[in-house]
Amino acid sequence: MPKSLYTERHKAIAAAIAEQRRASGLTQVDVAKAMGGNWSQPIIVKIEKGGRRVDLVELLKLADIIGLNVEALIIAIRDIPDE
């Protein structure tokens, strides 16, 4: 499995997070605050631009905040070649 952050699957996840955040009407600042801890707007920017991966626990929390259907996302990216 490649170590690049820029696989097609990773790009699709980043795009889905960004698209759903905008659709939910939340700003990057709103999401960072809702994530709590050391999260900040620049971290959300990095995630949405594909410069930072999210682990499963982070993805689930992000999904709850922005209303992202993780199951649908997994189905959507499952067949994307991960080159």
N, C-alpha and C positions, 0 to 999 in steps of 0.2 A: 504494500500500500504506500502511495506517495506521501511524502512529508510536507509537500507544498500546501500553503494556505489557499492556493488559488485553483483548486480542482473545480470541476464543473458542479459537483455536489455542494461544495462549500459556497460557491458563488450563489447557488440557488437558495441555500439556507439564509445567507446574508440578505439576499434580495427579498425573501419572504418576510424576514423580520422587519426590514425597513418599510416594505409595502404595508404590512399589517399595522405597524406603529402609526404610519400616516393615516391609514383608514380609520383607526381608532380615535383619531383626533388628539393623540398625545404627542408632546414634544419629546425630544431626546432628554431634556432636563427632567421632565415628568417621569420618564421611565427610569432614569438613573436614581432619582429620589425614591421611587417605589421599590427599586432593587435593594436599596439600603446599603449599609456598610460603607466600603470605600468606593462604591460605584459613582461615576461622574459622567457628565455629558461626553467628554472625549472618549471614554470607553465605549459608549453607545455608537459614536461615530466610527470607531475602529471596527466594531462588530459589523455595522451596516455596510462598510466599505470593504469588508473582507480581510482586514488587517489583524483581526483577533478572533480566534475560535471561541465558541462557547461549549462548555461541557453539558452533559445531559441535565444535571441539576439546574444549571443556569438557564438552559433552554426552557425547561418546564416552568421556572419562575417567570421568565420573560413572556412565555406564552400566556400564562395566567394574567399578566398585567396588560398585555396588548390584545388579548383575545385570539391568539393564533392557535389553530387546530394542529397540534403536533402530529397526530395520527395521519391526517390528510397530507401534511408536509412530507412525512416519511414515505407514504405511498407515492407521492409526486416525484420524489427524488430517487426512489429505489432503482429505477431503470436507467438513470443517467450514468453513463460510464464514468468511473472515477479514475481518470487518467492523470 
